């Protein structure tokens, strides 16, 4: 479902790019490493996965649409498909934890100059699967605040970007942060390099997590 949603967003963006104030798309090769504990309970059955610096490689895709109507928010979508990490199940065996993420963000552009500033709200959908001694599937929807900033370097075709999605409540906190540098190669086409850091600190009835996921990424993008 996430892949279909992303494809519809891309198709809509390409079809209507000429009527937009701004449009951009980026595809990255992402190399995350995970560390921490993840516990999930379903129907009275609990799986435990302790991940100790296990790594994976995957792609991540993002796009945004900006329009000239001030009262309506702009749209950003980010998709990270299955990233897989292995860890101990605490009983001498091994579990595999697979996470897929789709973020949909509505935001307003506060500044659009040498310095850009965006503020909005994100809905993060996490689809997860635990396989091993116990096999389980789960879905989590997390509302988060969103803020992004970018600085263009004068006289150079270089832009520095940073964004954070964050929420904290009842001792829980979830964050997803990225920093990157983008070099315009030709007519809106960019080469991108950056770093992503995620923290899932959860202690709910069915999910307990202390996971930290982080790693570098490189990619290409296009801005209209």
PyMOL commands that set and color helices and strands:
alter all, ss='L'
color gray80, all
select helices_A, chain A and resi 2-19
alter helices_A, ss='H'
color red, helices_A
select strands_A, chain A and resi 22-42+45-55+58-66+74-88+94-112+115-131+136-152+158-169+172-186+189-203+207-223
alter strands_A, ss='S'
color yellow, strands_A
deselect
rebuild
show_as cartoon
